[in-house]
Amino acid sequence: MSSAFHTRLAKIATEMETVLAQVLPEPAGPQKRVMEAMGYAALGGGKRLRPFLLIETARMMGYESPGVWQTAAALECVHVYSLIHDDLPCMDDDDLRRGRPTVHKAYDEALAVLAGDALLTLAFEILAQETVHPDAKIRLKLISDLAASSGTHGMIGGQVIDIYAGQNEQDEALITQLQALKTGALMHYAVIAGGRLAGASEGDLRNLGTFADALGLAFQIRDDILDVEGDSAAMGKRTGKDSGLGKATFVSIHGLAGAKTKAKELGITAKNALKPYGHKADILNASVDFVLNRQK
């Protein structure tokens, strides 16, 4: 993996911290605790992979603008909201996130729910601003796409399947659908939003969609692998929870070796989708290697 990729990933993560700090509400008034909880969850860590994919896709397509960063911040607000809710006792019941107490542990459950809700609604407030893109039709499409990617046919739908599908129901087709919705939908949004901001053609959007879908599924398979063989301290969260809950995953279906093979195949699919863009796609291609080899 190129040093240019790691440099770029770290640079975007650092700059996203500044952008997020600017868009988050300043704690004030009798409701300031929820604003503090939003900042606690959104700032101070994370790979910022989804913003990275959005920003780098737009850049590959020749478009750079402050509006790209605002769109990336809106996406990250949705992602952070999903993590807050995913960690709740009624969901995955996790005590750690990024090596720190989860929001419901640092504050309380009610405030965690409300902080997540506030981040979700903030995302759409950000995308509605004219500074995101001068064309209102583009802004409207970014809003509607994010709503769809986050909702019942996206991330929330995947979470519902994850919670309520019995282990005997979970074959590979259902697991693939689950992960495409729960994890893949926001990655798909990241890449497509970058393309939309850049004025990508329908053909380009198809290529970008193929790349994003393969990358998103590979990311989740790597998560399944790390849940089995990852180090809790390095990852900053509990491992072994899927097997402990009896969840079917790509590892439980195919074994570790089979899951790694499947992830590698998806990596090839992702890179093939970017071949039309030549060296302009070098950073996004390197993101595939990053996803396949990450340790946290």
WORA-V707076 format. One record per residue. N is the residue number from 0. RES is the residue in one small letter. D_CENTER is the distance of its C-alpha to the mean C-alpha in Angstrom with 2 decimals. Layout:
# WORA-V707076
[[N & RES & D_CENTER] [N & RES & D_CENTER]]
This chain:
# WORA-V707076
[[0 & m & 20.96] [1 & s & 22.19] [2 & s & 22.69] [3 & a & 21.71] [4 & f & 18.11] [5 & h & 18.01] [6 & t & 19.88] [7 & r & 17.61] [8 & l & 14.39] [9 & a & 16.36] [10 & k & 17.84] [11 & i & 14.75] [12 & a & 13.41] [13 & t & 16.92] [14 & e & 17.28] [15 & m & 14.08] [16 & e & 15.70] [17 & t & 18.72] [18 & v & 17.17] [19 & l & 15.40] [20 & a & 18.78] [21 & q & 20.48] [22 & v & 18.64] [23 & l & 18.64] [24 & p & 22.01] [25 & e & 24.69] [26 & p & 25.86] [27 & a & 29.16] [28 & g & 31.37] [29 & p & 31.81] [30 & q & 28.14] [31 & k & 26.94] [32 & r & 25.61] [33 & v & 22.65] [34 & m & 21.92] [35 & e & 22.32] [36 & a & 19.89] [37 & m & 17.24] [38 & g & 17.91] [39 & y & 18.05] [40 & a & 14.52] [41 & a & 12.96] [42 & l & 15.24] [43 & g & 16.50] [44 & g & 13.91] [45 & g & 10.57] [46 & k & 9.69] [47 & r & 7.91] [48 & l & 6.57] [49 & r & 4.76] [50 & p & 8.12] [51 & f & 9.92] [52 & l & 9.41] [53 & l & 10.51] [54 & i & 13.33] [55 & e & 14.48] [56 & t & 14.67] [57 & a & 16.78] [58 & r & 18.78] [59 & m & 19.47] [60 & m & 20.82] [61 & g & 22.99] [62 & y & 21.53] [63 & e & 20.99] [64 & s & 21.33] [65 & p & 20.49] [66 & g & 19.02] [67 & v & 16.20] [68 & w & 15.28] [69 & q & 15.76] [70 & t & 13.46] [71 & a & 10.70] [72 & a & 11.74] [73 & a & 11.70] [74 & l & 8.10] [75 & e & 7.42] [76 & c & 10.13] [77 & v & 8.65] [78 & h & 5.62] [79 & v & 8.63] [80 & y & 10.85] [81 & s & 9.21] [82 & l & 9.60] [83 & i & 13.09] [84 & h & 14.12] [85 & d & 12.89] [86 & d & 15.09] [87 & l & 18.07] [88 & p & 21.26] [89 & c & 21.21] [90 & m & 17.87] [91 & d & 17.16] [92 & d & 19.57] [93 & d & 18.14] [94 & d & 20.06] [95 & l & 17.93] [96 & r & 14.53] [97 & r & 14.32] [98 & g & 18.04] [99 & r & 19.02] [100 & p & 20.11] [101 & t & 17.57] [102 & v & 18.23] [103 & h & 20.63] [104 & k & 22.49] [105 & a & 22.73] [106 & y & 23.81] [107 & d & 24.35] [108 & e & 22.82] [109 & a & 23.92] [110 & l & 22.52] [111 & a & 19.12] [112 & v & 19.05] [113 & l & 20.32] [114 & a & 18.02] [115 & g & 15.00] [116 & d & 17.02] [117 & a & 17.91] [118 & l & 14.45] [119 & l & 13.69] [120 & t & 17.04] [121 & l & 16.78] [122 & a & 13.96] [123 & f & 16.52] [124 & e & 19.29] [125 & i & 17.72] [126 & l & 17.23] [127 & a & 20.83] [128 & q & 22.30] [129 & e & 24.48] [130 & t & 23.28] [131 & v & 19.94] [132 & h & 22.08] [133 & p & 25.82] [134 & d & 25.66] [135 & a & 25.14] [136 & k & 24.43] [137 & i & 21.37] [138 & r & 20.16] [139 & l & 20.95] [140 & k & 19.04] [141 & l & 15.87] [142 & i & 16.46] [143 & s & 17.38] [144 & d & 14.53] [145 & l & 11.96] [146 & a & 14.31] [147 & a & 14.52] [148 & s & 10.87] [149 & s & 10.71] [150 & g & 14.19] [151 & t & 16.54] [152 & h & 15.86] [153 & g & 12.08] [154 & m & 9.91] [155 & i & 13.14] [156 & g & 15.20] [157 & g & 13.36] [158 & q & 13.82] [159 & v & 17.42] [160 & i & 18.11] [161 & d & 16.82] [162 & i & 19.17] [163 & y & 22.15] [164 & a & 22.62] [165 & g & 25.36] [166 & q & 25.29] [167 & n & 28.10] [168 & e & 26.16] [169 & q & 23.18] [170 & d & 24.11] [171 & e & 22.02] [172 & a & 21.65] [173 & l & 20.31] [174 & i & 17.92] [175 & t & 16.62] [176 & q & 16.31] [177 & l & 14.66] [178 & q & 11.84] [179 & a & 11.63] [180 & l & 11.21] [181 & k & 9.40] [182 & t & 6.53] [183 & g & 7.62] [184 & a & 8.19] [185 & l & 5.27] [186 & m & 5.36] [187 & h & 8.97] [188 & y & 9.06] [189 & a & 7.99] [190 & v & 10.78] [191 & i & 13.15] [192 & a & 13.07] [193 & g & 14.04] [194 & g & 16.71] [195 & r & 17.96] [196 & l & 18.46] [197 & a & 20.42] [198 & g & 22.52] [199 & a & 21.59] [200 & s & 24.02] [201 & e & 23.42] [202 & g & 23.96] [203 & d & 21.37] [204 & l & 18.79] [205 & r & 19.78] [206 & n & 19.35] [207 & l & 15.92] [208 & g & 14.95] [209 & t & 16.49] [210 & f & 14.71] [211 & a & 11.18] [212 & d & 12.22] [213 & a & 13.83] [214 & l & 11.15] [215 & g & 8.59] [216 & l & 11.61] [217 & a & 12.71] [218 & f & 9.66] [219 & q & 10.41] [220 & i & 14.07] [221 & r & 13.82] [222 & d & 12.43] [223 & d & 15.51] [224 & i & 17.69] [225 & l & 16.77] [226 & d & 17.46] [227 & v & 20.91] [228 & e & 21.77] [229 & g & 19.48] [230 & d & 21.02] [231 & s & 20.11] [232 & a & 21.29] [233 & a & 19.29] [234 & m & 16.02] [235 & g & 16.79] [236 & k & 16.48] [237 & r & 18.73] [238 & t & 19.00] [239 & g & 21.08] [240 & k & 19.98] [241 & d & 19.31] [242 & s & 22.83] [243 & g & 24.26] [244 & l & 23.15] [245 & g & 24.40] [246 & k & 21.19] [247 & a & 21.37] [248 & t & 18.82] [249 & f & 19.19] [250 & v & 21.05] [251 & s & 23.38] [252 & i & 24.15] [253 & h & 24.58] [254 & g & 25.09] [255 & l & 23.48] [256 & a & 25.19] [257 & g & 24.33] [258 & a & 20.61] [259 & k & 20.69] [260 & t & 22.69] [261 & k & 20.35] [262 & a & 17.37] [263 & k & 19.82] [264 & e & 20.90] [265 & l & 17.46] [266 & g & 17.21] [267 & i & 20.55] [268 & t & 19.55] [269 & a & 16.62] [270 & k & 19.10] [271 & n & 21.86] [272 & a & 20.02] [273 & l & 20.05] [274 & k & 23.73] [275 & p & 25.07] [276 & y & 23.62] [277 & g & 25.42] [278 & h & 24.93] [279 & k & 22.79] [280 & a & 19.94] [281 & d & 20.63] [282 & i & 17.63] [283 & l & 15.19] [284 & n & 17.38] [285 & a & 17.16] [286 & s & 13.36] [287 & v & 14.27] [288 & d & 16.69] [289 & f & 14.38] [290 & v & 12.01] [291 & l & 15.28] [292 & n & 16.98] [293 & r & 14.72] [294 & q & 16.42] [295 & k & 13.82]]
